[in-house]
Amino acid sequence: MKRIKIILFLVAILFTTGCTTDNTKVITGYIAIKGSAPHSYVVIEDKEHHKEYKIDNAKAFDLESKQKQNVTMEVSWVKEAVGPGFPAVIKVIKLL
């Protein structure tokens, strides 16, 4: 009986991880820095949807130096937008 429970548990884990959706997207837009000094953050202003997305790992790709430049990047979603002033958070996978 214990083996059956373990097998069912492993099948459930494989099913849930195998059926997850791919949450990557390609975004093209301008890099900007928003907020005041202690709470500033880097965003990409998406040209297609006219939305801003906060970039979680901007320092890893040195995006602060690319301010006001048009870039294309592949990103994954970290957190959805909460409301005005709290944009969706993304993580850059690679610059294209």
N, C-alpha and C positions, 0 to 999 in steps of 0.2 A: 504494500500500500504506500509505503514511504517513497519507493522508486517512482510510482505513478505520479505522485504529487510533484516530485522533482522534475520529471519529464514534462508534465503539464506546465509547470512554472517556466522552464526553459523555452518551451514552445511559445508561451505567451510573451516572453521577452523578445524572442526572435520576430514574432509577428508585429509587435509594436515598433521595434527599431527598423524593421524592413518596410513598413508602411508609412514612415514619416515622409513629409513632403520636402522637396528641396527648396530651401528658403534663400537662394542666391539670386542676385539680380545685377544687371549692368546699368549703371547710372552715369549720365553725362551732365556736367554742370560746372559752376564756378565755385572755387573754394573761398570761404570767408571766415572771419573770426567774429563771434558774437559775444555779448555780455560785457560786464565790467571787469576790471583788473583781477581781483582774486577769483572770480567765477567765470572767466572767459572760456570758450570752447570753440572748436573748429567745426564748421558745417559745410555741407555741399548744397548749393542751391540748384536743384534739379530743373533743367530747362524744359523738359517734356511735361512734367506734372505741376510745375511752379510750387514746389514744396521744399522745405529745408529738412535735412537729416543731420543729426549730430554724429560726428565720427568718433568712435570710441578709441581707436588706436592710431590717432593722427601722428603721434611722435615717431612711431615705428616706420612710417613712410615719409617723414619730414614734410608733411603737408602744410605746415605753417609758412614755409618758405614759398609755397606755390599759391599764395593768396592772390586773388583776382585773376587766376589763370583757369582756362577751360581744361578740365581733365575728364577722362573716362576711366571708371574703375568697376571691378567686380566686387560686390559687397554681400554680406549676409546680415540678416536682421537679428538684433539683440533684444530690442524692446520696442513695442508699439508706442505711438504718440499718445500722451495723456490728455493734452489739451493745449490751449494757447500758452506759449512760453515753455512748453515741454515737448520738443520735437521727438520723432522716432529716433532711436539709437541704432547705428549700423557699425559693422566692423569690416574694414577693408581686407579683402583677400589678396587682390593684386591690382596694380595699375596697368591699364591697357594703352 
